[in-house]
Amino acid sequence: MGNATQPIEMAGNGAPSAAAPRDHFSQIAANWSYFGPPLRPSPSDTAVVQRAVARLRAGARTVVLGLTPEIVGCDWPADVRLTAVDHSPSMIQALWPPARGPKNAEAIQADWCAMPIESGTIDLVAGDGCYVLFAHPHGYAALTREVRRVLRNGGHFTIRVFLRPDEPESLADIAHAVAAGEVGSVHALKLRLLAALHGSSGDGSRLDDVWQAWKKLPPLPATLADARGWTAEEITGIESYLGMAARYFLPTLREFRQSVGAHLREVECAFSADELGERCPTFVLTRDD
């Protein structure tokens, strides 16, 4: 998978061109069950995907980018052909077969930017947070072009996107919010740290930098865990960032729209009322030649 010290150019559960560390996905897979919203979709996020699923005809062809249980477990039409595409064998081993999903669903190991799928044959592509592991703007464009390629004319792409705010927070701002009890979950804290570090660690946010910032928060998050109701398992999720050279990329809303707008038309942008929902909208995009 390449040099572990390089930033990810086309990474994630699709194959990287400047690779993530070899242990990145195995560690994430091992702790995936301890992740929660906003890092995983909430029911209101999944409802946007379910509306797109409900519009599909019987026998439709669909692709899920990754193995997100909340997406694979939607109420799919009869005889839908669902293919989940994931680059990581660790994630496939950990999350497949799914507890819920279409009876004939399959998982294949492949690059999201070069899927072994015929052009113009897919009715719906769905994913969650996929762009976060692609460098902006070139990696974003590469993924969007590939999604457009496999979609039939009139097909849809539903994707939840992690954004950074137009007005950046500082680490001091976040420390104050933690101390004041204004951060509801460790998962929201991770996303806020990722966004705050985005401009201070080169291109994107390096996961080890997030861990370093986490450990320096006054008071220490581990001390706050009991008061906040955070579990030891949730704490383990962020501890897994230690030493990781992988970078996550969070555009602003305007930057994301500029990246995808050249390839797909926006149909819907839905924001949930959950914590940090304003930073994690779910888009419905379409190919309409």
C-alpha positions in Angstrom: 0.0 0.0 0.0 3.0 2.3 -0.3 4.8 4.6 2.0 3.1 5.0 5.3 4.5 8.5 5.8 2.8 10.0 2.7 -0.6 11.6 2.8 -3.5 9.8 1.2 -4.2 11.0 -2.4 -6.8 8.4 -3.3 -7.4 6.4 -0.2 -10.1 5.2 2.2 -11.8 1.9 1.6 -10.9 2.5 -2.1 -7.3 1.8 -2.9 -4.8 4.6 -2.1 -2.3 6.0 -4.6 -0.2 7.5 -1.9 -1.0 4.9 0.7 -2.4 4.9 4.1 -0.3 3.0 6.7 -0.7 -0.8 6.5 -2.2 -0.9 9.9 -4.7 1.9 9.4 -7.7 -0.2 8.3 -7.0 -3.2 10.5 -7.0 -0.9 13.5 -10.2 0.9 12.4 -11.9 -2.4 11.7 -11.0 -3.7 15.2 -12.6 -0.7 16.8 -15.5 0.0 14.4 -18.2 -1.2 16.7 -17.1 1.5 19.2 -17.6 4.4 16.8 -20.9 6.4 17.0 -22.5 9.4 15.5 -21.4 11.7 14.0 -18.6 9.4 12.8 -21.2 6.8 12.0 -24.6 7.7 10.5 -27.5 8.4 12.8 -31.0 7.2 12.0 -31.8 10.6 10.5 -28.8 10.3 8.3 -29.8 6.8 7.2 -33.3 8.0 6.5 -32.0 10.1 3.5 -30.4 7.0 2.1 -33.6 5.0 2.7 -35.7 7.5 0.7 -33.4 7.0 -2.2 -33.5 3.2 -1.8 -37.3 3.3 -1.7 -37.4 4.9 -5.1 -35.5 2.0 -6.7 -37.3 -0.4 -9.0 -37.2 -4.2 -8.3 -34.0 -5.7 -9.6 -32.1 -2.4 -9.5 -28.3 -2.5 -9.5 -26.7 -0.7 -6.6 -23.2 -0.1 -5.2 -22.3 0.7 -1.6 -18.9 2.3 -1.1 -17.6 0.5 2.0 -19.5 -1.7 4.3 -21.4 0.7 6.5 -24.0 -1.5 8.3 -26.6 1.3 8.4 -26.5 1.5 4.6 -26.3 -2.1 3.8 -29.1 -2.8 6.3 -31.6 -0.5 4.6 -34.9 -1.9 3.5 -34.0 -2.7 -0.1 -36.5 -3.6 -2.9 -37.0 -7.2 -3.8 -34.3 -8.8 -5.9 -32.0 -5.7 -5.8 -28.4 -6.5 -6.8 -26.2 -4.9 -4.2 -22.4 -4.9 -4.5 -20.3 -3.5 -1.6 -16.9 -2.3 -2.7 -14.1 -2.1 -0.1 -10.4 -1.9 -0.4 -9.6 -3.3 3.0 -9.6 -7.1 3.6 -9.7 -6.4 7.4 -12.9 -4.4 7.0 -14.5 -7.1 4.9 -13.5 -9.8 7.4 -14.9 -7.7 10.3 -18.2 -6.6 8.7 -19.2 -9.1 6.1 -21.6 -10.8 5.8 -23.9 -8.2 7.3 -26.5 -8.8 9.9 -29.1 -7.2 7.6 -29.1 -6.6 3.9 -30.3 -8.0 0.5 -30.1 -11.8 0.3 -27.9 -11.7 -2.7 -25.6 -8.9 -1.6 -21.9 -9.4 -2.3 -18.7 -7.7 -1.1 -15.7 -7.3 -3.4 -12.2 -6.0 -2.7 -11.5 -3.2 -5.1 -10.4 0.4 -5.6 -13.3 2.9 -5.4 -11.6 4.9 -8.2 -11.4 1.9 -10.5 -14.3 -0.3 -9.8 -14.7 -3.5 -11.8 -18.2 -2.4 -12.8 -19.6 -1.7 -16.3 -20.1 2.0 -17.2 -23.7 3.3 -17.0 -25.2 0.3 -15.3 -25.8 1.3 -11.7 -29.1 2.8 -10.4 -27.8 4.0 -7.0 -24.3 4.4 -5.4 -24.4 5.0 -1.6 -21.6 5.7 0.8 -20.9 7.3 4.2 -17.9 9.7 4.8 -16.0 8.2 1.9 -14.5 11.5 0.7 -12.7 12.1 4.0 -9.8 9.9 2.9 -9.3 11.5 -0.4 -7.1 14.5 -0.9 -9.0 17.7 -2.0 -9.5 18.6 -4.7 -7.9 16.0 -7.0 -8.8 12.9 -5.0 -12.4 14.2 -4.6 -12.6 14.6 -8.4 -11.3 11.1 -9.1 -13.9 9.5 -6.8 -16.7 11.6 -8.3 -15.7 10.8 -11.8 -15.7 7.1 -11.1 -19.1 7.3 -9.4 -20.4 9.2 -12.4 -19.0 6.6 -14.8 -20.8 3.6 -13.2 -24.1 5.4 -12.8 -26.7 5.2 -15.5 -28.2 8.4 -16.7 -30.7 9.4 -14.1 -29.0 7.3 -11.4 -28.3 8.7 -7.9 -25.4 9.0 -5.5 -26.1 9.4 -1.8 -23.2 10.4 0.3 -22.7 11.8 3.8 -19.8 14.3 3.9 -17.6 15.5 6.7 -17.0 19.2 6.5 -14.9 21.8 8.4 -16.6 25.0 9.3 -16.0 28.3 7.4 -14.8 29.9 10.6 -12.2 27.4 12.1 -12.2 26.5 15.7 -8.9 26.6 17.6 -7.8 23.8 19.9 -8.3 26.3 22.8 -11.9 26.8 21.7 -12.4 23.0 21.8 -10.8 22.7 25.2 -13.1 25.4 26.5 -16.1 23.6 25.1 -15.0 20.3 26.7 -14.5 21.9 30.1 -17.9 23.6 29.9 -19.7 20.3 29.1 -20.6 21.4 25.6 -19.3 18.3 23.8 -21.8 15.5 24.0 -19.7 12.6 22.7 -16.1 11.5 22.2 -17.0 11.0 18.5 -18.0 14.7 18.1 -14.8 15.7 19.9 -12.8 13.7 17.4 -14.5 15.4 14.4 -13.9 18.8 16.0 -10.3 18.1 16.5 -9.9 16.9 13.0 -11.4 20.1 11.6 -9.3 22.3 13.9 -6.1 20.6 12.9 -6.8 20.7 9.2 -4.9 23.8 8.6 -2.1 23.2 11.0 -0.6 19.9 9.9 -0.2 20.4 6.2 -2.6 19.0 3.7 -5.4 17.4 5.7 -5.4 16.3 9.4 -2.9 13.7 10.5 -4.5 11.1 12.8 -1.5 11.1 15.2 -1.9 14.9 15.5 -5.5 14.3 16.6 -4.3 11.9 19.3 -1.6 14.3 20.5 -4.2 17.1 20.8 -6.6 14.8 22.6 -4.0 13.9 25.2 -3.2 17.6 25.8 -6.8 18.7 26.4 -7.3 20.2 29.9 -8.7 18.4 31.7 -7.7 15.1 30.2 -10.6 13.4 28.4 -10.0 10.2 30.4 -10.7 12.2 33.5 -13.9 13.5 32.0 -15.1 10.2 30.7 -17.1 9.2 33.8 -18.8 12.6 34.0 -19.7 12.5 30.3 -20.8 8.9 30.2 -18.1 8.0 27.6 -17.2 4.4 27.7 -13.8 2.8 27.8 -14.5 1.3 24.4 -15.2 4.7 22.9 -12.0 6.1 24.4 -10.2 3.1 22.7 -11.5 4.4 19.4 -9.5 7.6 19.6 -6.5 5.9 21.2 -6.2 3.9 18.0 -5.1 7.1 16.2 -1.7 7.0 18.1 1.1 6.8 15.6 -1.1 6.9 12.5 0.3 8.9 9.6 -2.9 8.7 7.6 -4.6 12.0 6.9 -8.3 12.9 6.7 -9.5 15.7 4.4 -12.4 17.9 5.3 -13.5 20.6 2.8 -15.9 23.4 3.5 -19.4 23.1 2.2 -18.5 25.5 -0.7 -15.4 23.5 -1.5 -17.3 20.2 -1.6 -20.0 21.6 -3.9 -17.3 23.0 -6.2 -15.6 19.6 -6.4 -18.6 17.5 -7.2 -20.6 20.1 -9.2 -18.6 19.7 -12.3 -19.6 16.0 -12.5 -23.0 15.5 -10.8 -26.0 17.6 -10.1 -27.1 18.2 -6.5 -30.7 17.1 -5.8 -30.7 17.4 -2.0 -28.5 18.4 0.9 -30.0 17.2 4.2 -28.6 18.2 7.6 -29.6 16.2 10.7 -30.4 17.8 14.1 -27.8 15.6 15.8 -24.7 16.9 17.4 -22.5 18.4 14.6 -25.2 17.6 12.1 -24.4 20.9 10.4 -20.9 19.5 9.6 -22.1 16.1 8.3 -24.8 16.7 5.6 -26.1 13.9 3.4 -26.1 14.7 -0.3 -28.2 13.2 -3.0 -26.6 13.8 -6.4 -27.6 12.6 -9.9 -26.1 12.0 -13.3 -28.2 13.7 -15.9 -26.5 13.9 -19.2 
